[in-house]
Amino acid sequence: MDPRTLKMKSVCRSTLVIICLSCLSGSSISAQGIRSSTAGFSVKAGPIWETWASSSYYLGDVDSEAFLGGYLGVAFGFGQRIEAFSSYRFAGGYTQEGYDSYRSRTILFGARTHFGGTLRRVRPWLEAAFAWQTLQLEPISYYDDFGNYLGEFSLGTRGAGVEAGIGVQYFLTPTLSLDFGVRGRFGGFSTIRIDGAIDEPDERVDFRFLTVGLGLAYFLN
């Protein structure tokens, strides 16, 4: 065989080996460097603590209690900065004020912005969302417009609002993080039912919720 051909084959083999080693080395460095990624689809879940209040006279004596619950959510990250999400929250149980039960349900559609890059394990975030809120409390003492006591009934409400939140994620791996957040939700109940019958107060029945949550987020990227 021509010595030049042998030399050429030897050079090609050496070049291929160098390229492969460079690729492996580059991949290793890249894998070690990336500590977090918020791109693509993700699923989230965890416990929450929730309290609520209303400045209306109508609900002024049944608020300000705190309850435990949880949340489930899905999201899609458009790169490393912007994320669209949907979430379902629930909270409730026995109350401290003598009511038999409290049930709060919230559906949210919103967006979150992440700070920091893929080289950081700790990444703060801000988010805003549209909220659809339902609440059921029973029994409540009900009075007519003249102050006459009518008995104990089940109260059911629903209405829309907005929510704003701030928090931080700590990435255990590039695709799994602890997600801590504090959120405030504000709005008004558009429908109020007493034992299934619609009631129409003479005032706007507002609501304010404070929610603290700590959960896990897993990114499917």
N, C-alpha and C positions, 0 to 999 in steps of 0.2 A: 504494500500500500504506500502511496505517496506520502512522504514525511510531512509535507505541507497539509495534507488532508487530516493526518493524525493530530497535528498541531491545532488545526482549526476545530476539530471535534473536542480536543482538550480545552480549548478556550471557551467553546460554547457550554461545555459541562460546568466549567468554573463559573461562567457568567450566570447560568441558571441557579447554581448553588448560592451564589452571592445574592441574587434577586430573591430567592425563597427565604434565605436567612433575614434579609432586610424586611420582607413583608411580615415574617413572624415576629421580628423584633418590634416593628412599627405597631402591629396589632397588640402586642403585649403592653407596650407603652400606652397605647390608646385605652386599653381596657383598664389599666391601673389608674389612668388620669381621670376617667369619667366616674364621678361619684354620685351623680343624680341626673335623671332625665324625666321631663314632664311631657314629652311628646307622645302623641297617639292616644289610644283608648286606655282608660283606667277604671277600676272599681274601688269603692270605698265603703267602709262600714265601721261602726263603733258606738259607744254609749254617749249619752248627752245628759246634761243637767239643765232644767228649764224653769224659769219663773215668769210670771206675767202680771200685768196691771192694766187698769183702765181709769181714765179720768172722768168717765161718765157717771152720773148719779145712778143710772140703771144697773151698772155692774160694780159700783164702787165698794160694795161690802162683800164681794165674793172673790176678790183677786189677791195677789201678793203671796201666793203659796208657791212652793218649789217642788218639782217632781223629777224623777228619773225616767229615762227612755233610751231611744237609740235612733240610728239613721242608716240608710242605705243609699248609695248614689253611684252614678256612672258619669264619666266625663270624657272629653276628647281634647287633647292639647294640640293647638296649631303651632307647632314648634315649642320653644322653651319659655315663651312669655305669656301667651294668651290661651285660656282653657274655657270651653263651654261645658256646662254641667247641668244635670238634673238630679234632684235629691228628694227622698221621702223621709220625713221625721215623725216619730210618735213618742208620746210621753203620757204618763198618767198613773193612776193607782188610787189608793185610799188617801183621803185628805186629813189635814190637821184641824180643820174647822168644823168637823161633824158631818161633812157630806159623805155620801156612800161611795162615790167614785168621780174621777176626773179623767177625761180623755181628750188629748190634744193631737191633732193630725195636721201636717204641713207638707205641701207639695211645692217645690221650688224649681225655677228655671233661671239660670244666671250665667255669669262669666267671672273668671278669676284671672288676675295677673300675677305672675311669679317674678320674684326678684332673685338676682344671682344667676350664675351659670352652672354648667354641668360639672365643674371642678369643685363645687361646694356641696357639702353634705347638708348644711342648714340653709333653707331657702324660705324667706318670709313671703307672704302673699296678702293681697287685698281682693275682696270680691263683692259683687252686688247682684241682687236677684229679685225677680218677681215672685211673690208668695201667695198661695191660696191656703187660707187657714180655716180649719173647723175646730170647734170646741164643744164638749158636752159635759155638763155638770149636773149631778143629781144627789139628793133633792134640794131645791131651793125654796125658800119661803116667798110667796107671791102675794102682792097687794094690788088693789085696784087704784085708779087715779084719785080716789078719795081717802086712801090710807086704810081701807078695810082689808083684813087678812082673809085670803081666799084658800090657803092651804099650801101643801108642798107638791112641787112639780119637777119634771125634768126639763132642763134648759139646754137647747141645742142652737148653736150659732155657726155662721160661716161668712167669710168675706175675704177681700183681697188686700194686699199690702206690698211693701217693699222691704228688703233686708240688706244690711251692709255688714261686712265682717272683716276681721283682721286675724292673722294667725301665722303659723310657721310650720314647716315640714322638716323633719330630721330623717335623712335617708339612711336606713340600715344597710341597704344595698342600692345599686343604681336604679332599681325598679320597685323597691319596697320601702315605704316611709311611714313614720309616725306623723299623724296630722292633728295638730292642736289649733283650735280656733274659738274666738269669742264673737258672737253675732247679736245684733239688735234688729228686731222686726217691728214695723209700724204699719198701721192700717186701720180699717174700720169694718165692723160686721154689717153686711148688707141685708142679711136674713136672720131673724131670731124666732125660734119656735119654742113654745111652752106646751109640753106634752103633745107635740106634733102640730099644734095650731099656731099660725103665724101671729106674732105680736109686733106692734109698730110703736116703739117709744117716741116720745116727743123730742128727743135729742139724738145727736149722732153718737153712736156707741163705738168708741175707738178701742184699739188694743195696742199694747206694747209688750213684746216678749224679749227676754234676755236668755240666750242659749250659750252654754259652754260645752264643747265636745272634744273628745280625744279618741282617735280611731286609727285605722290602718288604711293606707292607699297602695294599691298594687297597679303598676303601669305595665300594659301588655305590649311594650315596644321591644 
